[in-house]
């Protein structure tokens, strides 16, 4: 069962109310955006006004290079999550 850290739960509510807080990631595809929470970065994408947190990275990591390596897989995972989300809405 996933554990939601309270600060991230609070942040997710804030992002739902203000999705314009997400920032573009330079030198990467326009699909990924970031939001900083203390020493961590939420890496997100938005599809049809739904925000998906695809990974959480610590600020000490080389985030641009890490995301370049993960990006193709992350995009497929988001597509699977979005399809599952839409199926749940239809039930």
N, C-alpha and C positions, 0 to 999 in steps of 0.2 A: 504494500500500500504506500503510495507517495506521501511524503511528509512535506507540508507547506510551512516554511519558516515564517514566523509572524511578520517580519519586516517585508518579506516578499508578498505576503498576502495583502498587506496594507498598500504596497506599491501597485499590485495588480488592480485593486479597486481604483486607485488614482489614475492609472492608465486607461481604464475603461471609461472614466469620466472625461479624461483629457488625452486622447490618443495622439494629439499633436506634440506631446512631450517626447515621443520617439524621435530619434535622430538618425539621419542617414549615415552609413558607414562608407567613408571615402575609399575609392579604389576597389570596391566590391560591387556586386550586382545591386541594383536598386531594390531588390526584394528584402534584403536584410536591414534591420534597423536596431538601434541600441538604446538602452536606458540605464543610467548608473544608479546603483543602490549601494551606498557606502563603498566598500572595496571591490564590489562585484559589478558586472555588466550583464544585464538581461539582453540577450540577443533574440530579436523578435521578427516576425513577419506579419503582415496584415493581408487577409484575403476576405473580400466582401464584408468589410467592417468588423471582422473577427480577428483579434490579436492572438497570435500563437507565440508562446515563449519556446524557442527551439533549443536554447542552451543557456546556461549561466556560466560565465567565465570570471575568474579572479583577475583583478587589475594587474597583478604582477606577471601574468602570462603575456606572451607575444600574440595578442588577440588577432591582429590582421592575418598573420601567417597561419595561425590555428584555424581561423574561419575559412581561409582559402582552401585548406586541406579538407575541411568538413562540409563546405558549401553544397557540393552536388548531392551528397547524402542527406543533408538537412532539408534541402528543397523537396526531395522525394518523401521524406518523413512528414513534412508539413502537408503535402498533398494527401497522404494517407490519413492524417489526423483530420483534415478538412472533410474528406469524404465520409469518415466515420461520424463526424459531428453532424453532417447533413443527414445521414441515415438515422441518427438518434432523433433529430427534429421531426422526421417523418413518422416516427413510431408513436 
